[in-house]
Amino acid sequence: MDVPPSHAIHMSYTETYTATKVITSFKLTNGQPRILEYDYYISNTVDTVFNETKLGTVEDEKYMILRPHNFPNECHVFQILEYAPNRMILKHIISDKPLTFICD
């Protein structure tokens, strides 16, 4: 039985951003590799339905809108709290805990 990535403990983790995709690579504690891909765009509005016409666009950098490849009907909205060349802090709109990404 596969353990959903959201319930597993990750040993190593890498996130790569292109103009239109976020690619997340990690290994589970049992060594199995996982790769998740998301389409995304940056919006100045909370879009609860993924807007295909905005793919790859950047508006006012208020929200990151993501659509997982393996669940194309889902839409995840993150508020961008901070953005710098080596640091990004996001907060999912239904969570009160921010995520901090720091680049080496």
NUDO-54507 format. One record per atom (N, C-alpha, C): atom name; residue number from 1; z, x, y; residue in three letters. Coordinates in steps of 0.2 Angstrom, whole numbers, plus 5000, padded with zeros to 4 digits. Example, Ala and Ser with C-alpha at 12.3 -4.5 7.8 and 13.67 -1.06 7.14 Angstrom:
BEGIN
+----+-----+------+------+------+-----+
|  a |   k |   zz |   xx |   yy |   r |
+----+-----+------+------+------+-----+
|  N |   1 | 5039 | 5066 | 4972 | ALA |
| CA |   1 | 5039 | 5062 | 4978 | ALA |
|  C |   1 | 5039 | 5066 | 4984 | ALA |
|  N |   2 | 5035 | 5064 | 4989 | SER |
| CA |   2 | 5036 | 5068 | 4995 | SER |
|  C |   2 | 5039 | 5064 | 5000 | SER |
+----+-----+------+------+------+-----+
***
This chain:
BEGIN
+----+-----+------+------+------+-----+
|  a |   k |   zz |   xx |   yy |   r |
+----+-----+------+------+------+-----+
|  N |   1 | 5000 | 5004 | 4994 | MET |
| CA |   1 | 5000 | 5000 | 5000 | MET |
|  C |   1 | 5000 | 5004 | 5006 | MET |
|  N |   2 | 4996 | 5003 | 5011 | ASP |
| CA |   2 | 4995 | 5007 | 5017 | ASP |
|  C |   2 | 5001 | 5005 | 5022 | ASP |
|  N |   3 | 5004 | 5009 | 5025 | VAL |
| CA |   3 | 5009 | 5008 | 5030 | VAL |
|  C |   3 | 5006 | 5007 | 5037 | VAL |
|  N |   4 | 5007 | 5002 | 5040 | PRO |
| CA |   4 | 5003 | 5001 | 5047 | PRO |
|  C |   4 | 5006 | 5007 | 5051 | PRO |
|  N |   5 | 5001 | 5010 | 5055 | PRO |
| CA |   5 | 5003 | 5016 | 5059 | PRO |
|  C |   5 | 5009 | 5014 | 5064 | PRO |
|  N |   6 | 5009 | 5008 | 5066 | SER |
| CA |   6 | 5015 | 5006 | 5071 | SER |
|  C |   6 | 5021 | 5007 | 5068 | SER |
|  N |   7 | 5022 | 5007 | 5061 | HIS |
| CA |   7 | 5028 | 5007 | 5058 | HIS |
|  C |   7 | 5030 | 5014 | 5054 | HIS |
|  N |   8 | 5025 | 5018 | 5055 | ALA |
| CA |   8 | 5026 | 5025 | 5052 | ALA |
|  C |   8 | 5029 | 5030 | 5057 | ALA |
|  N |   9 | 5031 | 5036 | 5054 | ILE |
| CA |   9 | 5034 | 5041 | 5058 | ILE |
|  C |   9 | 5028 | 5046 | 5058 | ILE |
|  N |  10 | 5026 | 5049 | 5064 | HIS |
| CA |  10 | 5020 | 5053 | 5065 | HIS |
|  C |  10 | 5023 | 5060 | 5065 | HIS |
|  N |  11 | 5019 | 5065 | 5061 | MET |
| CA |  11 | 5021 | 5072 | 5062 | MET |
|  C |  11 | 5018 | 5076 | 5067 | MET |
|  N |  12 | 5011 | 5074 | 5068 | SER |
| CA |  12 | 5007 | 5077 | 5073 | SER |
|  C |  12 | 5003 | 5072 | 5077 | SER |
|  N |  13 | 5001 | 5073 | 5083 | TYR |
| CA |  13 | 4998 | 5067 | 5087 | TYR |
|  C |  13 | 4994 | 5070 | 5092 | TYR |
|  N |  14 | 4988 | 5068 | 5092 | THR |
| CA |  14 | 4983 | 5070 | 5098 | THR |
|  C |  14 | 4979 | 5064 | 5100 | THR |
|  N |  15 | 4978 | 5064 | 5107 | GLU |
| CA |  15 | 4975 | 5058 | 5110 | GLU |
|  C |  15 | 4969 | 5062 | 5114 | GLU |
|  N |  16 | 4963 | 5059 | 5113 | THR |
| CA |  16 | 4957 | 5062 | 5117 | THR |
|  C |  16 | 4954 | 5056 | 5121 | THR |
|  N |  17 | 4953 | 5057 | 5127 | TYR |
| CA |  17 | 4950 | 5052 | 5131 | TYR |
|  C |  17 | 4942 | 5054 | 5133 | TYR |
|  N |  18 | 4938 | 5049 | 5132 | THR |
| CA |  18 | 4931 | 5050 | 5135 | THR |
|  C |  18 | 4930 | 5045 | 5141 | THR |
|  N |  19 | 4924 | 5044 | 5143 | ALA |
| CA |  19 | 4924 | 5039 | 5149 | ALA |
|  C |  19 | 4925 | 5032 | 5146 | ALA |
|  N |  20 | 4924 | 5031 | 5140 | THR |
| CA |  20 | 4924 | 5024 | 5137 | THR |
|  C |  20 | 4929 | 5023 | 5131 | THR |
|  N |  21 | 4931 | 5029 | 5128 | LYS |
| CA |  21 | 4935 | 5028 | 5122 | LYS |
|  C |  21 | 4942 | 5032 | 5122 | LYS |
|  N |  22 | 4947 | 5030 | 5119 | VAL |
| CA |  22 | 4953 | 5034 | 5117 | VAL |
|  C |  22 | 4953 | 5035 | 5110 | VAL |
|  N |  23 | 4953 | 5041 | 5108 | ILE |
| CA |  23 | 4953 | 5042 | 5101 | ILE |
|  C |  23 | 4960 | 5045 | 5099 | ILE |
|  N |  24 | 4964 | 5042 | 5095 | THR |
| CA |  24 | 4971 | 5044 | 5093 | THR |
|  C |  24 | 4970 | 5047 | 5086 | THR |
|  N |  25 | 4973 | 5053 | 5085 | SER |
| CA |  25 | 4973 | 5056 | 5078 | SER |
|  C |  25 | 4980 | 5058 | 5077 | SER |
|  N |  26 | 4982 | 5057 | 5071 | PHE |
| CA |  26 | 4989 | 5059 | 5069 | PHE |
|  C |  26 | 4989 | 5059 | 5061 | PHE |
|  N |  27 | 4995 | 5062 | 5059 | LYS |
| CA |  27 | 4996 | 5062 | 5052 | LYS |
|  C |  27 | 5003 | 5058 | 5050 | LYS |
|  N |  28 | 5003 | 5054 | 5045 | LEU |
| CA |  28 | 5009 | 5051 | 5043 | LEU |
|  C |  28 | 5014 | 5056 | 5040 | LEU |
|  N |  29 | 5020 | 5055 | 5039 | THR |
| CA |  29 | 5025 | 5059 | 5036 | THR |
|  C |  29 | 5022 | 5061 | 5029 | THR |
|  N |  30 | 5018 | 5057 | 5026 | ASN |
| CA |  30 | 5016 | 5059 | 5019 | ASN |
|  C |  30 | 5010 | 5063 | 5019 | ASN |
|  N |  31 | 5008 | 5065 | 5025 | GLY |
| CA |  31 | 5002 | 5070 | 5026 | GLY |
|  C |  31 | 4995 | 5066 | 5027 | GLY |
|  N |  32 | 4995 | 5059 | 5026 | GLN |
| CA |  32 | 4989 | 5056 | 5026 | GLN |
|  C |  32 | 4986 | 5056 | 5034 | GLN |
|  N |  33 | 4980 | 5058 | 5035 | PRO |
| CA |  33 | 4978 | 5058 | 5042 | PRO |
|  C |  33 | 4976 | 5050 | 5044 | PRO |
|  N |  34 | 4976 | 5049 | 5050 | ARG |
| CA |  34 | 4974 | 5043 | 5053 | ARG |
|  C |  34 | 4970 | 5044 | 5060 | ARG |
|  N |  35 | 4965 | 5040 | 5061 | ILE |
| CA |  35 | 4961 | 5041 | 5067 | ILE |
|  C |  35 | 4960 | 5033 | 5069 | ILE |
|  N |  36 | 4963 | 5032 | 5075 | LEU |
| CA |  36 | 4962 | 5025 | 5078 | LEU |
|  C |  36 | 4957 | 5026 | 5085 | LEU |
|  N |  37 | 4953 | 5022 | 5086 | GLU |
| CA |  37 | 4948 | 5022 | 5091 | GLU |
|  C |  37 | 4949 | 5016 | 5095 | GLU |
|  N |  38 | 4949 | 5016 | 5102 | TYR |
| CA |  38 | 4950 | 5011 | 5107 | TYR |
|  C |  38 | 4944 | 5011 | 5112 | TYR |
|  N |  39 | 4941 | 5006 | 5114 | ASP |
| CA |  39 | 4937 | 5006 | 5120 | ASP |
|  C |  39 | 4942 | 5004 | 5125 | ASP |
|  N |  40 | 4940 | 5007 | 5131 | TYR |
| CA |  40 | 4945 | 5005 | 5137 | TYR |
|  C |  40 | 4941 | 5006 | 5144 | TYR |
|  N |  41 | 4944 | 5003 | 5149 | TYR |
| CA |  41 | 4942 | 5003 | 5156 | TYR |
|  C |  41 | 4948 | 5003 | 5160 | TYR |
|  N |  42 | 4948 | 5005 | 5166 | ILE |
| CA |  42 | 4953 | 5005 | 5171 | ILE |
|  C |  42 | 4952 | 4999 | 5176 | ILE |
|  N |  43 | 4957 | 4995 | 5177 | SER |
| CA |  43 | 4955 | 4989 | 5181 | SER |
|  C |  43 | 4961 | 4988 | 5186 | SER |
|  N |  44 | 4959 | 4984 | 5191 | ASN |
| CA |  44 | 4964 | 4983 | 5196 | ASN |
|  C |  44 | 4967 | 4976 | 5195 | ASN |
|  N |  45 | 4965 | 4973 | 5189 | THR |
| CA |  45 | 4968 | 4966 | 5187 | THR |
|  C |  45 | 4970 | 4966 | 5180 | THR |
|  N |  46 | 4975 | 4962 | 5178 | VAL |
| CA |  46 | 4977 | 4961 | 5171 | VAL |
|  C |  46 | 4972 | 4957 | 5168 | VAL |
|  N |  47 | 4968 | 4960 | 5164 | ASP |
| CA |  47 | 4963 | 4957 | 5160 | ASP |
|  C |  47 | 4966 | 4956 | 5153 | ASP |
|  N |  48 | 4967 | 4950 | 5151 | THR |
| CA |  48 | 4970 | 4948 | 5144 | THR |
|  C |  48 | 4965 | 4947 | 5139 | THR |
|  N |  49 | 4958 | 4947 | 5141 | VAL |
| CA |  49 | 4953 | 4947 | 5137 | VAL |
|  C |  49 | 4948 | 4953 | 5139 | VAL |
|  N |  50 | 4946 | 4957 | 5134 | PHE |
| CA |  50 | 4943 | 4963 | 5136 | PHE |
|  C |  50 | 4936 | 4961 | 5139 | PHE |
|  N |  51 | 4934 | 4964 | 5144 | ASN |
| CA |  51 | 4928 | 4962 | 5148 | ASN |
|  C |  51 | 4923 | 4968 | 5147 | ASN |
|  N |  52 | 4919 | 4967 | 5142 | GLU |
| CA |  52 | 4914 | 4971 | 5140 | GLU |
|  C |  52 | 4910 | 4974 | 5146 | GLU |
|  N |  53 | 4909 | 4971 | 5151 | THR |
| CA |  53 | 4905 | 4973 | 5157 | THR |
|  C |  53 | 4909 | 4978 | 5161 | THR |
|  N |  54 | 4915 | 4979 | 5160 | LYS |
| CA |  54 | 4919 | 4984 | 5164 | LYS |
|  C |  54 | 4920 | 4990 | 5160 | LYS |
|  N |  55 | 4917 | 4991 | 5154 | LEU |
| CA |  55 | 4918 | 4996 | 5149 | LEU |
|  C |  55 | 4916 | 5003 | 5153 | LEU |
|  N |  56 | 4920 | 5008 | 5153 | GLY |
| CA |  56 | 4919 | 5014 | 5157 | GLY |
|  C |  56 | 4919 | 5014 | 5164 | GLY |
|  N |  57 | 4922 | 5009 | 5167 | THR |
| CA |  57 | 4923 | 5008 | 5174 | THR |
|  C |  57 | 4930 | 5010 | 5176 | THR |
|  N |  58 | 4930 | 5012 | 5182 | VAL |
| CA |  58 | 4937 | 5014 | 5185 | VAL |
|  C |  58 | 4938 | 5010 | 5192 | VAL |
|  N |  59 | 4943 | 5006 | 5192 | GLU |
| CA |  59 | 4944 | 5002 | 5198 | GLU |
|  C |  59 | 4950 | 5006 | 5202 | GLU |
|  N |  60 | 4955 | 5002 | 5204 | ASP |
| CA |  60 | 4960 | 5005 | 5208 | ASP |
|  C |  60 | 4966 | 5008 | 5204 | ASP |
|  N |  61 | 4965 | 5010 | 5197 | GLU |
| CA |  61 | 4969 | 5013 | 5193 | GLU |
|  C |  61 | 4976 | 5010 | 5192 | GLU |
|  N |  62 | 4976 | 5003 | 5192 | LYS |
| CA |  62 | 4982 | 5000 | 5191 | LYS |
|  C |  62 | 4984 | 4998 | 5184 | LYS |
|  N |  63 | 4979 | 4997 | 5180 | TYR |
| CA |  63 | 4979 | 4995 | 5173 | TYR |
|  C |  63 | 4974 | 4998 | 5169 | TYR |
|  N |  64 | 4976 | 5000 | 5163 | MET |
| CA |  64 | 4972 | 5002 | 5157 | MET |
|  C |  64 | 4971 | 4997 | 5152 | MET |
|  N |  65 | 4965 | 4994 | 5151 | ILE |
| CA |  65 | 4964 | 4989 | 5147 | ILE |
|  C |  65 | 4960 | 4992 | 5140 | ILE |
|  N |  66 | 4964 | 4991 | 5134 | LEU |
| CA |  66 | 4961 | 4994 | 5128 | LEU |
|  C |  66 | 4959 | 4988 | 5123 | LEU |
|  N |  67 | 4954 | 4990 | 5119 | ARG |
| CA |  67 | 4952 | 4986 | 5113 | ARG |
|  C |  67 | 4952 | 4990 | 5107 | ARG |
|  N |  68 | 4956 | 4989 | 5102 | PRO |
| CA |  68 | 4956 | 4993 | 5096 | PRO |
|  C |  68 | 4949 | 4991 | 5092 | PRO |
|  N |  69 | 4946 | 4997 | 5090 | HIS |
| CA |  69 | 4940 | 4996 | 5086 | HIS |
|  C |  69 | 4941 | 4992 | 5079 | HIS |
|  N |  70 | 4947 | 4993 | 5076 | ASN |
| CA |  70 | 4948 | 4989 | 5070 | ASN |
|  C |  70 | 4951 | 4982 | 5071 | ASN |
|  N |  71 | 4952 | 4980 | 5077 | PHE |
| CA |  71 | 4954 | 4973 | 5079 | PHE |
|  C |  71 | 4951 | 4971 | 5085 | PHE |
|  N |  72 | 4944 | 4970 | 5085 | PRO |
| CA |  72 | 4940 | 4969 | 5091 | PRO |
|  C |  72 | 4942 | 4963 | 5095 | PRO |
|  N |  73 | 4946 | 4958 | 5093 | ASN |
| CA |  73 | 4948 | 4952 | 5096 | ASN |
|  C |  73 | 4954 | 4953 | 5100 | ASN |
|  N |  74 | 4958 | 4959 | 5099 | GLU |
| CA |  74 | 4964 | 4961 | 5103 | GLU |
|  C |  74 | 4962 | 4964 | 5109 | GLU |
|  N |  75 | 4967 | 4963 | 5114 | CYS |
| CA |  75 | 4966 | 4967 | 5120 | CYS |
|  C |  75 | 4973 | 4969 | 5122 | CYS |
|  N |  76 | 4974 | 4975 | 5124 | HIS |
| CA |  76 | 4981 | 4978 | 5126 | HIS |
|  C |  76 | 4980 | 4980 | 5133 | HIS |
|  N |  77 | 4985 | 4978 | 5137 | VAL |
| CA |  77 | 4985 | 4980 | 5144 | VAL |
|  C |  77 | 4991 | 4984 | 5146 | VAL |
|  N |  78 | 4990 | 4990 | 5149 | PHE |
| CA |  78 | 4995 | 4994 | 5151 | PHE |
|  C |  78 | 4995 | 4995 | 5158 | PHE |
|  N |  79 | 5001 | 4995 | 5161 | GLN |
| CA |  79 | 5001 | 4996 | 5169 | GLN |
|  C |  79 | 5002 | 5004 | 5169 | GLN |
|  N |  80 | 4998 | 5007 | 5174 | ILE |
| CA |  80 | 4998 | 5014 | 5175 | ILE |
|  C |  80 | 5003 | 5015 | 5180 | ILE |
|  N |  81 | 5009 | 5018 | 5178 | LEU |
| CA |  81 | 5014 | 5020 | 5183 | LEU |
|  C |  81 | 5013 | 5026 | 5186 | LEU |
|  N |  82 | 5010 | 5031 | 5183 | GLU |
| CA |  82 | 5009 | 5038 | 5186 | GLU |
|  C |  82 | 5003 | 5041 | 5182 | GLU |
|  N |  83 | 4999 | 5044 | 5187 | TYR |
| CA |  83 | 4993 | 5047 | 5184 | TYR |
|  C |  83 | 4992 | 5054 | 5188 | TYR |
|  N |  84 | 4992 | 5059 | 5184 | ALA |
| CA |  84 | 4990 | 5066 | 5187 | ALA |
|  C |  84 | 4986 | 5070 | 5182 | ALA |
|  N |  85 | 4983 | 5075 | 5183 | PRO |
| CA |  85 | 4979 | 5079 | 5179 | PRO |
|  C |  85 | 4982 | 5081 | 5172 | PRO |
|  N |  86 | 4989 | 5082 | 5172 | ASN |
| CA |  86 | 4992 | 5084 | 5166 | ASN |
|  C |  86 | 4998 | 5079 | 5164 | ASN |
|  N |  87 | 4998 | 5073 | 5167 | ARG |
| CA |  87 | 5003 | 5068 | 5165 | ARG |
|  C |  87 | 5001 | 5061 | 5167 | ARG |
|  N |  88 | 5003 | 5057 | 5162 | MET |
| CA |  88 | 5001 | 5050 | 5163 | MET |
|  C |  88 | 5007 | 5046 | 5160 | MET |
|  N |  89 | 5010 | 5041 | 5164 | ILE |
| CA |  89 | 5015 | 5036 | 5162 | ILE |
|  C |  89 | 5012 | 5029 | 5162 | ILE |
|  N |  90 | 5012 | 5026 | 5156 | LEU |
| CA |  90 | 5010 | 5019 | 5155 | LEU |
|  C |  90 | 5015 | 5015 | 5153 | LEU |
|  N |  91 | 5015 | 5008 | 5154 | LYS |
| CA |  91 | 5020 | 5003 | 5152 | LYS |
|  C |  91 | 5016 | 4997 | 5150 | LYS |
|  N |  92 | 5017 | 4995 | 5143 | HIS |
| CA |  92 | 5013 | 4989 | 5141 | HIS |
|  C |  92 | 5016 | 4983 | 5145 | HIS |
|  N |  93 | 5012 | 4979 | 5146 | ILE |
| CA |  93 | 5014 | 4973 | 5151 | ILE |
|  C |  93 | 5019 | 4969 | 5147 | ILE |
|  N |  94 | 5020 | 4969 | 5141 | ILE |
| CA |  94 | 5025 | 4965 | 5137 | ILE |
|  C |  94 | 5031 | 4969 | 5135 | ILE |
|  N |  95 | 5031 | 4975 | 5137 | SER |
| CA |  95 | 5037 | 4980 | 5135 | SER |
|  C |  95 | 5040 | 4982 | 5141 | SER |
|  N |  96 | 5046 | 4984 | 5141 | ASP |
| CA |  96 | 5050 | 4987 | 5146 | ASP |
|  C |  96 | 5051 | 4994 | 5146 | ASP |
|  N |  97 | 5048 | 4997 | 5140 | LYS |
| CA |  97 | 5049 | 5004 | 5139 | LYS |
|  C |  97 | 5042 | 5008 | 5141 | LYS |
|  N |  98 | 5042 | 5012 | 5146 | PRO |
| CA |  98 | 5036 | 5016 | 5147 | PRO |
|  C |  98 | 5034 | 5022 | 5142 | PRO |
|  N |  99 | 5028 | 5023 | 5142 | LEU |
| CA |  99 | 5026 | 5029 | 5137 | LEU |
|  C |  99 | 5024 | 5034 | 5142 | LEU |
|  N | 100 | 5026 | 5040 | 5140 | THR |
| CA | 100 | 5024 | 5046 | 5144 | THR |
|  C | 100 | 5020 | 5051 | 5140 | THR |
|  N | 101 | 5014 | 5053 | 5143 | PHE |
| CA | 101 | 5009 | 5057 | 5140 | PHE |
|  C | 101 | 5009 | 5064 | 5144 | PHE |
|  N | 102 | 5011 | 5069 | 5141 | ILE |
| CA | 102 | 5010 | 5076 | 5145 | ILE |
|  C | 102 | 5005 | 5080 | 5141 | ILE |
|  N | 103 | 5001 | 5083 | 5145 | CYS |
| CA | 103 | 4995 | 5087 | 5142 | CYS |
|  C | 103 | 4998 | 5094 | 5143 | CYS |
|  N | 104 | 4996 | 5098 | 5138 | ASP |
| CA | 104 | 4998 | 5106 | 5138 | ASP |
|  C | 104 | 4992 | 5109 | 5141 | ASP |
+----+-----+------+------+------+-----+
***
